[in-house]
């Protein structure tokens, strides 16, 4: 497989309808919102969804969520210790950190994509402190317009614990975004790709994960169909450094509301402008 030899920029447009795309645990799990009222989805949450999609596609992932594990390990340390190549690298007397990073990149897709900090205490074995910088960077998603958040009170009409003195109705709150059109950007750096072994094939798999980002991702906060990928814009430069800066490329995506109070994707005009000599692939969501 060929190591990625051309710079890539990408952008994703997604819609949220009566769902909580990313709750803020410091604010009662309300949908994330900046001080200007625009909705946000953290880059960490987006990477979690990408990892889950790659796992569905059969890729080996290091940072797995507890509710969607593909192995028996309950911690990152256990998963790393079970890899014989990493154990072999630790025992090497020369360049052990570099060998450890190389082995981790070969073993796990997300490590060679997003990078990873391996920081484990010594304990009975040898401690680990290895950092990997990944070539794939992803921005926080931000809504095109300020969002409206609806909060509703809910009750649980069953006892969690036995006992006559316990009331069956427990009050709680549930929050949602009525409608929001979000966008986020990303890039793939070829210099870092060379260091981690990120390949052209890996880039293609990442693109497919973005197109199907919300498949198999439903929950009570995000019912099936409430989160949708509208468009994926995929720019491939003709050189390792790229013809244009990522900021200039990302600005090619223009989204303008056509009505004062947009309620659906159809109320927006989405335009992908062009730059001379820069190839773009625009993929509609499934």
PyMOL commands that set and color helices and strands:
alter all, ss='L'
color gray80, all
select helices_A, chain A and resi 25-27+43-56+76-81+84-91+96-107+109-114+190-196+200-211+246-250+265-267
alter helices_A, ss='H'
color red, helices_A
select strands_A, chain A and resi 8-19+23-24+30-31+38-41+115-120+128-133+136-138+141-146+149-157+169-188+227-236+253-257+268-272+279-284
alter strands_A, ss='S'
color yellow, strands_A
deselect
rebuild
show_as cartoon
